[in-house]
């Protein structure tokens, strides 16, 4: 058994298959994958990694197994899945995941080949565990997969508390001990036991507050968009493909960006935090549905048109369209008077939080600092935005204010 001091859960005891998985290259690589990607450019202390998070998920999974009286081989499978659940992450966590998915068809929880063809498989075999069944748990399959990947999973419980701790933002603080203690299975579904509607609501509230404050802070959004664009250009290089990038760590990717002529300027900007500024920051109802649902190729065409009209390089305009607002936590289930009910059907908070989420949604257009005015107007016209509703950088002669100055600037 190995005891590890953790900044969130204090002492974590790692034993069995999890202890043997710790020093595999696939798990150790997670020390070099930032949990929050580029968010550290907003919150300097957000330097925690996927390795720390994986330890936390393992710890909470072990607590849940004890509470649910799950033992033996099944418990070891779940502990292995908890420790391995993030080994499929690309550099900078989720920042380039969608881009790489378009090339590989794989997301971070598609880990079959990483488990079957590496040192991980040897460790699992030594403990009599089937790699395919462990991979299935990571993908959320079956009754017990819900513990690792579901609406009430221990993954979510750890990252909210951990992200709040390392950013210094209090909004993600939840009673994870109670959440774990109140888990139960009813008809094969993982639910919260009687009297825990508010406990389930706490997950919703924490996620809703962390989203605009941390995960989609405008500086985080800009740096993520720039990193995606640079990685997209990197993939145009003849000697680098998406499968190679997917297995890099953060340091590998930044080094590759520095060494490529087409991405060196992006790397310089990242290294010196010389980020693009907002030219447009438009609310959901001011953006046509056709723009909200546009595919990447269509958005590249918009960027090229705007850049040309503003006499800029095509890479100096980025249109950033978030996914449609969603709240998967609202489908989590709770026992109410002996009946299993979805939280969205039981809690009036869900409607309010969904409204808030839509109100927080923003389309962004980013460019170099001295071009925000003309890019803002050109982009608003090209995208068909409601200029009266959208926040567009000031283009009044002699006025140099940008959107970042309108709200006090970036942290």
C-alpha positions in Angstrom: 0.0 0.0 0.0 1.1 3.5 -0.8 0.0 6.6 1.1 0.0 9.9 -0.8 -0.6 13.3 0.7 -3.2 15.2 -1.4 -4.1 18.9 -1.1 -7.8 18.1 -1.3 -8.5 14.8 0.3 -5.5 14.8 2.7 -4.0 11.2 2.8 -5.0 8.9 0.0 -4.2 5.2 0.5 -3.5 3.5 -2.8 -3.4 -0.3 -2.9 -4.0 -3.3 -5.0 -4.2 -2.8 -8.8 -4.3 1.0 -8.4 -0.9 1.0 -6.6 0.7 -1.0 -9.4 -0.9 1.3 -12.1 0.6 4.4 -10.5 4.1 4.1 -12.1 3.0 3.0 -15.6 4.0 5.5 -18.3 0.4 6.1 -19.2 -0.5 7.2 -15.7 2.7 9.1 -15.1 2.1 11.1 -18.3 -0.9 12.7 -16.6 1.6 14.6 -14.4 2.3 16.6 -17.5 -1.3 17.3 -18.5 -2.8 20.4 -16.9 -6.3 19.7 -15.4 -7.6 23.1 -16.6 -5.6 23.6 -19.7 -5.0 27.3 -20.3 -7.0 28.5 -17.3 -3.7 29.1 -15.5 -3.3 32.2 -17.7 -6.3 33.5 -15.7 -5.7 31.9 -12.3 -2.0 31.5 -11.7 -2.4 28.8 -9.1 -4.4 26.5 -11.4 -1.4 24.3 -12.1 -2.9 21.1 -10.9 -2.7 18.1 -13.2 -4.7 15.1 -14.4 -2.5 12.9 -12.2 -3.7 14.6 -9.0 -7.3 14.4 -10.2 -7.0 10.7 -11.0 -5.8 10.1 -7.5 -8.8 12.0 -6.1 -11.2 10.1 -8.3 -9.7 6.8 -7.2 -10.0 7.9 -3.6 -13.7 8.8 -3.9 -14.4 5.7 -5.9 -12.9 3.6 -3.1 -15.1 5.4 -0.5 -18.2 4.8 -2.7 -17.3 1.1 -3.0 -17.1 0.8 0.8 -20.4 2.5 1.2 -22.1 0.3 -1.4 -20.5 -2.9 -0.1 -18.9 -3.7 -3.5 -16.0 -6.0 -3.1 -13.7 -8.5 -4.9 -12.9 -8.4 -8.6 -15.7 -6.0 -9.4 -14.3 -3.5 -6.9 -10.8 -3.8 -8.3 -12.1 -3.2 -11.8 -13.8 0.0 -10.7 -10.7 1.2 -8.8 -8.6 0.5 -11.9 -11.1 2.4 -14.1 -11.0 5.3 -11.7 -7.2 5.5 -11.7 -7.1 5.2 -15.5 -10.2 7.2 -16.5 -8.1 10.2 -17.9 -5.2 8.4 -19.6 -6.8 9.2 -23.0 -6.6 12.9 -22.6 -4.8 14.9 -25.2 -2.4 17.8 -24.2 -4.1 20.6 -22.3 -7.0 18.3 -21.4 -10.2 19.3 -23.2 -8.8 22.3 -25.1 -8.0 20.5 -28.4 -10.2 17.4 -27.9 -12.9 18.3 -30.4 -10.3 19.2 -33.0 -8.5 15.8 -32.6 -11.8 14.0 -32.6 -12.5 15.3 -36.1 -9.3 13.6 -37.2 -9.3 10.4 -35.2 -12.9 9.8 -34.2 -11.8 9.3 -30.6 -12.6 11.2 -27.4 -10.6 11.0 -24.2 -12.6 8.2 -22.8 -11.9 6.0 -25.8 -9.0 4.2 -24.2 -9.2 0.6 -25.4 -5.9 0.7 -27.3 -4.1 2.5 -24.4 -5.2 -0.2 -22.0 -4.8 -3.3 -24.3 -1.4 -2.5 -25.9 0.6 -0.9 -23.1 2.1 -1.6 -19.7 -1.3 -1.0 -18.3 -2.5 -4.3 -19.8 0.3 -6.2 -18.0 -0.7 -4.7 -14.7 -4.3 -5.6 -15.2 -3.4 -9.1 -16.3 -1.3 -9.6 -13.1 -4.5 -8.8 -11.1 -6.7 -11.0 -13.2 -8.6 -8.1 -14.8 -9.9 -7.9 -18.3 -8.7 -4.7 -20.1 -11.9 -4.5 -22.2 -14.2 -4.6 -19.1 -12.1 -1.8 -17.4 -12.3 0.3 -20.6 -16.0 -0.2 -20.7 -16.3 1.1 -17.1 -14.3 4.2 -18.2 -16.8 4.8 -21.0 -19.6 4.6 -18.5 -21.0 1.2 -19.6 -23.2 -0.9 -17.4 -24.4 -0.5 -13.9 -21.0 0.2 -12.3 -19.8 2.4 -15.1 -22.1 5.1 -13.7 -19.7 5.5 -10.8 -16.9 6.5 -13.1 -18.7 8.3 -15.9 -22.3 9.4 -15.2 -24.4 12.2 -13.9 -23.4 11.3 -10.3 -19.9 10.1 -10.9 -16.9 10.5 -8.6 -15.1 12.2 -11.4 -17.3 15.3 -11.3 -17.2 15.3 -7.5 -13.4 15.5 -7.4 -12.9 18.0 -10.2 -15.3 20.6 -8.9 -13.7 20.6 -5.4 -10.2 20.4 -6.8 -10.6 23.1 -9.4 -12.2 25.4 -6.8 -9.3 24.7 -4.4 -6.5 25.4 -6.9 -8.1 28.5 -8.5 -9.1 30.0 -5.1 -12.7 30.3 -6.3 -15.2 29.1 -3.6 -18.1 28.3 -5.9 -17.1 24.7 -6.7 -17.2 23.7 -3.0 -19.6 20.8 -2.5 -20.2 18.3 0.2 -18.5 15.4 -1.7 -18.4 13.3 1.4 -22.2 13.4 1.7 -22.6 12.8 -2.0 -20.6 9.6 -1.8 -22.3 8.5 1.3 -25.8 8.9 -0.1 -25.2 7.0 -3.4 -27.3 3.9 -3.9 -28.5 1.6 -6.7 -32.2 1.3 -7.5 -33.1 -1.0 -10.4 -29.5 -0.8 -11.7 -29.5 3.0 -11.7 -27.2 5.0 -9.6 -29.3 7.5 -7.5 -29.1 9.6 -4.4 -31.0 8.2 -1.4 -34.0 9.8 0.2 -33.7 13.4 1.5 -31.0 14.4 -1.0 -32.7 16.7 -3.5 -30.6 19.6 -2.1 -27.5 17.5 -2.2 -28.1 16.9 -5.9 -28.9 20.6 -6.5 -25.5 21.5 -5.0 -23.8 19.8 -8.0 -25.9 21.9 -10.3 -25.2 25.1 -8.5 -21.5 24.5 -8.2 -21.1 23.7 -11.9 -23.3 26.7 -12.9 -21.2 29.1 -10.8 -17.8 27.6 -11.8 -18.7 27.8 -15.5 -18.5 31.5 -16.2 -16.0 32.2 -13.4 -13.4 29.6 -14.3 -14.2 27.3 -17.2 -15.5 29.9 -19.7 -13.8 33.0 -18.4 -13.2 35.1 -21.5 -9.4 35.0 -21.2 -9.6 31.2 -20.9 -11.8 31.1 -23.9 -9.4 33.3 -26.0 -6.3 31.3 -25.0 -8.1 28.0 -25.7 -9.3 29.2 -29.1 -5.7 30.3 -30.0 -4.3 27.0 -28.9 -6.9 25.1 -31.0 -6.1 27.3 -34.0 -2.3 26.7 -33.6 -2.8 22.9 -33.2 -5.0 22.9 -36.3 -2.2 24.5 -38.3 0.3 22.1 -36.7 -1.7 19.2 -38.1 -1.1 20.6 -41.6 2.6 19.7 -41.2 3.6 16.6 -43.1 5.4 14.8 -40.3 2.7 15.3 -37.6 -0.8 13.7 -37.5 -3.6 13.7 -35.0 -2.7 10.4 -33.4 0.8 11.7 -32.6 -0.6 14.9 -31.1 -3.1 12.9 -29.1 -0.4 11.1 -27.2 1.7 14.2 -26.5 1.8 16.0 -23.2 1.5 19.7 -22.7 5.3 20.3 -23.0 5.5 18.2 -26.2 2.8 20.3 -27.8 4.2 23.7 -26.9 7.6 22.6 -28.1 6.1 21.4 -31.4 4.3 24.7 -31.8 7.5 26.6 -31.2 9.5 24.6 -33.8 6.9 24.9 -36.6 7.2 28.0 -38.8 3.4 28.2 -39.2 2.7 28.1 -35.4 5.8 29.8 -33.9 4.0 33.1 -33.5 1.1 31.4 -31.6 3.7 29.8 -29.3 5.3 33.1 -28.7 2.0 34.7 -27.8 1.2 31.8 -25.5 4.6 31.9 -23.8 4.3 35.7 -23.1 0.6 35.8 -22.5 0.2 38.2 -25.4 -3.3 37.1 -26.2 -5.8 38.3 -28.8 -8.6 40.7 -27.6 -12.3 40.4 -28.0 -13.7 42.2 -31.0 -17.2 40.8 -30.5 -18.9 39.3 -27.4 -22.5 38.4 -28.4 -25.3 36.9 -26.4 -27.2 33.8 -27.4 -30.4 35.5 -28.7 -28.3 38.0 -30.8 -26.7 35.2 -32.8 -28.6 33.5 -35.7 -29.2 29.8 -35.3 -27.3 29.2 -38.5 -24.2 30.6 -36.9 -24.6 28.8 -33.6 -24.8 25.5 -35.5 -22.1 26.3 -38.1 -19.5 23.7 -38.7 -15.8 24.4 -38.4 -15.3 24.8 -42.2 -18.0 27.5 -42.4 -16.4 29.4 -39.5 -13.0 29.3 -41.2 -14.6 30.9 -44.3 -16.1 33.7 -42.1 -12.7 34.3 -40.5 -11.0 34.4 -43.9 -13.5 36.9 -45.2 -13.3 39.2 -42.2 -9.5 39.0 -42.1 -9.3 39.9 -45.8 -11.8 42.8 -45.4 -9.7 44.2 -42.5 -6.3 43.6 -44.3 -5.2 41.0 -41.7 -3.6 37.6 -41.9 -6.3 34.8 -41.9 -4.8 33.6 -38.6 -5.4 36.9 -36.9 -9.2 36.5 -36.7 -10.8 33.7 -34.7 -14.5 33.1 -34.4 -15.3 31.1 -31.2 -18.8 29.6 -31.1 -19.5 27.5 -27.9 -21.6 24.4 -27.9 -25.3 24.8 -27.2 -26.0 25.2 -23.5 -26.5 21.9 -21.7 -26.8 20.6 -18.2 -26.3 16.9 -17.9 -26.4 17.0 -14.1 -30.1 17.8 -14.3 -30.8 14.2 -15.4 -29.3 12.8 -12.2 -31.8 10.8 -10.2 -32.9 11.0 -6.6 -35.3 9.0 -4.4 -38.3 11.0 -3.3 -41.0 9.2 -1.2 -39.6 5.9 -2.4 -39.9 6.9 -6.1 -36.9 7.5 -8.4 -37.3 10.9 -10.0 -35.1 13.0 -12.3 -33.8 16.1 -10.6 -35.1 18.2 -13.5 -38.6 17.0 -12.7 -38.2 17.6 -9.0 -36.2 20.8 -8.6 -37.4 24.3 -9.6 -33.7 25.3 -9.5 -33.1 23.5 -12.8 -35.2 25.8 -14.9 -33.6 28.9 -13.4 -30.1 27.5 -13.9 -30.8 26.6 -17.5 -32.0 30.1 -18.1 -28.8 31.4 -16.4 -26.7 29.2 -18.5 -28.2 30.5 -21.7 -27.8 34.1 -20.5 -24.1 33.4 -19.9 -23.5 31.9 -23.4 -21.4 34.2 -25.6 -20.1 34.1 -29.2 -16.6 35.5 -29.3 -14.6 37.0 -32.1 -10.9 37.6 -31.3 -8.1 39.4 -33.0 -4.9 41.4 -32.5 -5.3 44.3 -30.1 -5.0 47.2 -32.7 -7.7 45.7 -35.0 -10.6 45.0 -32.6 -12.7 47.9 -33.8 -12.7 47.1 -37.5 -12.8 43.4 -37.0 -15.8 43.7 -34.6 -17.9 45.6 -37.2 -16.8 43.4 -40.1 -17.5 40.2 -38.1 -20.9 41.4 -36.8 -22.0 42.2 -40.4 -20.6 39.0 -41.9 -22.3 36.8 -39.1 -25.5 38.7 -39.2 -25.4 39.7 -35.6 -27.7 42.1 -33.9 -25.2 44.9 -33.4 -27.4 46.7 -31.0 -27.4 43.6 -28.7 -23.9 42.3 -29.3 -20.9 43.9 -27.6 -18.7 45.2 -30.4 -15.4 46.9 -29.8 -15.5 50.7 -30.1 -14.5 52.0 -33.5 -15.1 55.7 -32.8 -12.2 57.7 -34.2 -9.7 58.4 -31.4 -11.2 55.8 -29.1 -9.0 52.8 -28.3 -11.0 51.1 -25.7 -11.5 47.3 -26.2 -14.0 44.9 -24.7 -11.4 43.8 -22.2 -11.3 47.3 -20.8 -15.0 47.6 -20.7 -15.3 45.0 -17.9 -12.1 45.7 -16.0 -9.7 43.6 -18.0 -8.4 40.0 -17.5 -7.1 38.7 -14.3 
